[in-house]
Amino acid sequence: MKIEVLGSGCTKCKMLLEAVQAAVKAKGIEAEVYKVEDMASIMKYGVMSTPALVIDGTVVFSGKSPSAAEIQKYL
């Protein structure tokens, strides 16, 4: 599973990255987690508001920082 956290490096983006890592650990799954800060790469997903969460190429959240429990529902 490939998980990407899209964002410029703001506090909310960092919180999302931490929540994703906690969710992956809690579920006990193997996943590659990437932090994407390059705006050109972010725009390829059509994301207009960050932070955003992409799982296996699909944007599942944009413009908010969900909790680890919310993220687990998508893993």
Number of C-alpha atoms within 10 A of each C-alpha: 11 12 22 21 27 30 26 17 16 11 12 18 24 18 17 24 26 15 20 26 17 17 21 20 14 12 12 9 11 10 15 13 17 13 17 17 16 11 12 9 12 21 12 8 14 9 19 11 14 20 27 26 27 18 18 13 12 11 17 12 19 18 15 14 22 18 15 20 14 13 20 16 9 9 15
